[in-house]
């Protein structure tokens, strides 16, 4: 049985396809995986914990999300920011003739 964090990650995995329209989603892919573009690569960036009464009571996962495309499709910026409540654009850059849009996303 999956724990709460894994269940949340799987839900995020599905929402990334639904809200962005990108079928190629990868969670922490190894270097051996050949990516298909456009692609969404995401990984757990950090886990913020809330404490009360000297014990953790809430874990808030934060993901680093990268959208990588062959063309400069800035619509993905609006789609991410409009679709996810706690999302911010961190960086946009080009590497190997691919557009990279990096976001930080808190997701429950």
N, C-alpha and C positions, 0 to 999 in steps of 0.2 A: 504494500500500500504506500502510495506516495505521501510525503510529508507536505505541510502547508506551502513551503517555499517551492517545492517541485511542482505542485499543483498550480501555483501562481505563475511559474515560469511557462508551463505548458499553455496556460490561458493566454499569456502574453504572446507566445509563439503563434497561436491562432489569430489573435487580434492584429498582429503585424501584417498578416496576409490579407485579412478582411479589410482593414482600414487603409492600407497602402497599395493593395493590389499587386503585391510582389510574392510570387510563389517560392522563390529561392531564399529560404531563411536558414541561417546557420547559428547554432549556439556553440560558442567556443570551438570552432572547427580546427582540426589539426592541419598542419602544413600540407599534408598529403592529399587533402580534399581539393579537387579542381572546382573552383567556383563558377557558377553561371550567373550572368548579369542580365538585368539588375539584381542585386543581392542585398540582403540585410544580414549583417553579422552583429551579434550581440553577445555580451558576457556580463557576468555579475561583477560590478565595479566595486561595490562595498555593501555592507549590511549595517544599517543604522539601528541601534537598539534603544528602546525607551525603558527606563527603570523606574520602579516604584517599590517602596517597602524593601529595599535592598535586593531586589530580584528583577530580572528582565521580564517585561510583560508584553512587549510588542517588538517585532522585527520588521523593519521596512527595507526591502531590497531596492538597491539602486543599480541600474544597468547602464552600460555604455553601449550605445546603438549606433552602428555605422551603416549608411545606405551608400552603396557603390554602384555607379552607373557608367555606361560608356559615353553618354551625352549629358550635357548640362541641363538637367531637368529640375529646376528649382521648385517645381510644384511639390516635391517631396518634403520640402521644408514646411510649407503650409499644412500639408496633410499630417505630418507628425505633430506639429504644434497645436493644430486644431483637434486632433484625435485623442491626444493624451494630456490629461490635466496637469501633471507635474513633469513636464518635459521642457528642456531648454537646449537651444542650439549652441554647441561648444566651438565648432570649427568647421570650415569648408576649405578643402584643398584639392589639388590635382596631383596624382602620382601614377606613373606608367600609363598616361593617357586615360585615366579613369577618374571620374569625379567622386569625391568622398564627402559625405555630409555626416558629421559626428554630433550625436546628441547625448545628453544625460537624462535618464528617465527613472523616476521613482514610480514603482508599480506595485499595487496590492492585488 
